[in-house]
Amino acid sequence: MPTKENQIENHFIDKLQDLKYNYRPDIRNKESLERNFRQKFEALNRVHLTDNEFSRLLEQIVSPDVFKTSKLLREINSFEREDGTPLHYSLVNIKDWCKNSFEVINQLRINTKDSFHRYDVILLLNGLPLVQIELKTLQISPRRAMQQIIEYKNDLGNGYSNTLLSFMQLFIVSNRTNTLYFANNNTKHFSFDADERFLPIYQYADKKNKKIVNLDDFSDAFLSKCKLAEMISRYMVLVQSESKLMMMRPYQIYAVEAIIECIDDNRGNGYIWHTTGSGKTLTSFKASTLLKTNDNIKKILL
């Protein structure tokens, strides 16, 4: 059983390779991260950009505003090429997120004007860093890794503000026996206080609400390629009124899946009973938005 941080990291990367992630030890800095993203972008959009066009594209999409980049990630966008023609592009395959390129990198160093940071493990979808995993030894609480992420994000000139790391969607922290995850957000929704309250933090769970906190078990249940794609594309909610990213709780996800399955099978009416603040409205909203894509449903009332 690996006990040191580098051993835990290597074991975790082996696990991700078992889950069919492509390990890219050659991506260790900002320049190689951008080169890889450019290759993925040009292949997805069937285009060849000049160096000047790619530089302007980066200027257009990289932003310290997490909500803005999260919207760009999920939409068809437009970019003016050097000859004046528009290029309508997407950053990932938004029609079928499972068909994106899934890669894992580690020990990425971002050297900016004001900071020099190193990140344990990052998952790339189509070359974009969307999930960061910070690993600690068993003796250290995962909350220490959470504190480290906060400190990194609060540094002036940090990579989350002015590089492709601005597209980060999820953070995962683990000491192997306990694994937690939480959504990225702008500063007003992303804070950590002396009492170690950091809301909302999640532990993943199965349909019977049994917690899945061992890192290997969590990887199987949450980080398989299509499952992770589903979590980001279907079960993260962008709250426009607050410019906020929200993760749905595991039981909300299972409720949405059950509602959709019930309607697909035409099994009649049903109801949800739960306590105040449990997320019934969000569950109903997410179920409604997903059901809109069903051609057999003519009208949804919420």
Secondary structure, 3 states (H helix, E strand, C coil): CCCCHHHHHHHHHHHHHHCCCEECCCCCEHHHHHHHHHHHHHHHHCCCCCHHHHHHHHHHHCCCCHHHHHHHHHCCEEEECCCCCEEEECCCCCCCHHHCCEEEEEEEEEECCCCEEEEEEEEEECCEEEEEEEECCCCCCHHHHHHHHHHHHHCCCCHHHHCHHHHCCEEEEECCCCEEEEECCCHHHCCCCCCCCCCCCECEECCCCCEECCHHHHHHHHCCHHHHHHHHHCCEEEEHHHCEEEECCHHHHHHHHHHHHHHHCCCCCCCCCCCCCCCHHHHHHHHHHHHCCCCCCCCCCC
